[in-house]
Each structure stands twice: as C-alpha cells, then as structure tokens.
Amino acid sequence: MKHSNTRSGFTLVELSIVLVIIGLIVSSVLVGQDLVRQAELRSTVTQFEQFQAAVKTFKTKYNALPGDVTGATTYDWTGDGDNNGILDAGADGHGATDNVFFWSHLGASGAGLISGTYSGAAIEDDSTMGDFLPEADAGNFWGVFYDSTTGYNHYIIGATTPATDGDFTTTATLIPSDALSLDSKIDDSRPGRGIVQTVFAASNAPNTTPANNAGIQTSATPTDTGDECTYQATATFVDANYNTAESSATCVMKLRF
C-alpha cells in the first residue's frame, strides 16, 4: 500500500493575492478614518460659524455679548456680566464668570440661539463638561476667553475639566495636520497669523492668557522629534508653519471673535 506524501499549501500567487486583499482592506480603513476626521473638522468649522452668527444675533437683540449682559437675571438667566465687552475669567480661577455664563446665555437656558442647555455655575473638577461647555467636533470642548495681549475675545478648542473647581483648563487636542486643515478652512493656514492661531495648553487657562508660540520647533523643516505643534526657521512666531511631520496631538486653537 502506497502512502501519498503530497502536501497541499498556498502557492506564491495565492499568497500574493491574499496580501493584496489585506492591503486593500487596510487602505480602505485608513481612507475611511481620514474621511471621518475631515468630516469632524468641517463640522467644527460649521460650529464656529453657528456660534459667530448666534453672537451677532444676541448682540443685536440684547446690546451685549452673551455672558456679559448686565441684568441677565431679569431674563431669568444664570449669571450677570458688566457689559464691558470682555469675556472675563475668574481672577483666582474659582468662580462662574463671563466665560462660563456665555454658553448658558446662548443656549436653551438663555436666548436659545444654539443647541444645548449649559449650566452657568462654576465648573467642578469632577464634572461632566458637556453640562457647561459644548463639545467640539474636532475634540474636547469649546471655551471662550479674553486675550489681553490682542484685545480680542476668542473661542478656544481644547477646553477640558479643571484640576480644581473654576472655569476650565485646556489640553493639546489637534495633531498639526488637523490644525492646519482647520486653519485653512477658516483663515490663512498660518498658526501665528490671522483670526485662527495656536496657543499653549495651560493648566489654569483661561485665567491667565494662553500664550502663543505653541510648541515651536526652531527648524527650517518639520520633524516629529519634539512634539511641537509648529516650526519656524526664524525667531518670529508670525512666520511659523504647522509641524505636519508630528503625528501626536500637540495643538490648541484659538479663534478670534
């Protein structure tokens, strides 16, 4: 009786076909993830535009910025401002102030100009942030603050729960390529110019102005060696570019009113 020693297996052609199929699947997943992320960034731009339109309508109707309304309690809203045009933050970081009242006044508990109901109370360190601030589709939450160095109020993307009760803190939220995409959709694609700029994440923001020059790498070309959001060959931040070689979240964005 003869025993066959013939063994079945994959041929090189079959293995090649399998590898091609795996490659196509991986490519499809990556493309899908990129499409989802681009949709999130476009949605974030839409959020910004909606906030801008809501603020304009609010100012026309109430002759003040949301969060800064004198006599807001007469409308049965939480929190009174002083109508000085500045979205103040608590001096010690432990109190509900204009930059928290802002979302309460705009939302369903106030003028109803944006979706969502937001508390005007001091943000608690163990709180659910969505009770106080709207979620940014690009990641983390929207905040507002007054930048005393520029003299403008700003939105900020990257707000998160404070370490202690107060306003909010910020954390690096966007990878540089996403920050560039967001900037280019709204502004001039430059992190140190225009109405959209990068800032440092700060543990006590917005009570001290979030600093510019976020994670600068002094280099003529972008690299992924130092977790920097931007790079520049000169000493002037206004000349910086987004460090698109960096793949980790290193950027916080401020958007001028």
Protein Blocks (a to p, Z undefined) as FASTA:
>chain_A
ZZdfbdcdddfklmmmmmmmmmmmmmmmmmmmmmmmmmmmmmmmmmmmmmmmmmmmmmmm
nopaehiaghklmnopghiaehnopacddfklpacdfklmmmmmmmmmlnopagcjddfb
dcdfkbcfklmbccdfkgpjddddddfknopacddehiacdfbdcfbdcddfbdfklmmm
mmmmmmnopakgcjbdcddddfkbckbccdehihiacdfbdcfklopabdcfbfbfklpc
cdfkbcbdfbdcdddZZ
